[in-house]
Amino acid sequence: MRISRQSMALVGISLVLILAVILFGILPERHSQDELRARMAELQTELDARKNLRPLRKSLEREKAEAKRLSSLELASEKRTSLPVQEIVPALAKLAGKVGLKDARILPQPETLDAAALTMRVTAVLRGDLESLRRFLLVLAAAPFVQDVETLEISRPDQRLEFAVGLRLKLENTRPGKDKAIGNARSGQANDQA
């Protein structure tokens, strides 16, 4: 059986066309589909990362708003680097009240007065939750008359948490001589006992 030249040419041309369709049509399509799949996987990974970061972003926005709110808590005595003895209790009670710790007892300790450095230890006994305590400590950190937070004790005498925060405050010397600060501290103790 002989195949004519024309039939062979027709079969050859058909094979070349089929090969061209495969090389230029199907293979590039498959390659572009692989690229699309890879791009889809990248986008899915990015989307998952954004979903995971959304709560963190909201948390950071809340923290930023909280920091802004705390920085806006203006107290006249915060602008001073020292505090008169008579203003210790009201100033710290006002700071505690601003952050939601309404039930606060401020206990100055005149026996800890350092007349040379004009500092005195004060214990603030507060009741509330941990978030309010955190905000109170942030406000204390911003108050320039608070020299140091020395102690922090947490207890639970009943259903609510109780915090005892030991602070060292910088006192104001209203009259020349260190005896005035000592006299002020002792009169502050007498006022607290009355």
Secondary structure as GFF3:
##gff-version 3
##sequence-region A 1 194
A	DSSP	alpha_helix	5	21	.	.	.	ID=ss1
A	DSSP	pi_helix	22	26	.	.	.	ID=ss2
A	DSSP	alpha_helix	27	71	.	.	.	ID=ss3
A	DSSP	three_ten_helix	76	79	.	.	.	ID=ss4
A	DSSP	three_ten_helix	85	87	.	.	.	ID=ss5
A	DSSP	alpha_helix	88	98	.	.	.	ID=ss6
A	DSSP	beta_strand	104	114	.	.	.	ID=ss7
A	DSSP	beta_strand	119	128	.	.	.	ID=ss8
A	DSSP	alpha_helix	130	142	.	.	.	ID=ss9
A	DSSP	beta_strand	146	155	.	.	.	ID=ss10
A	DSSP	beta_strand	161	170	.	.	.	ID=ss11
A	DSSP	alpha_helix	179	193	.	.	.	ID=ss12
###
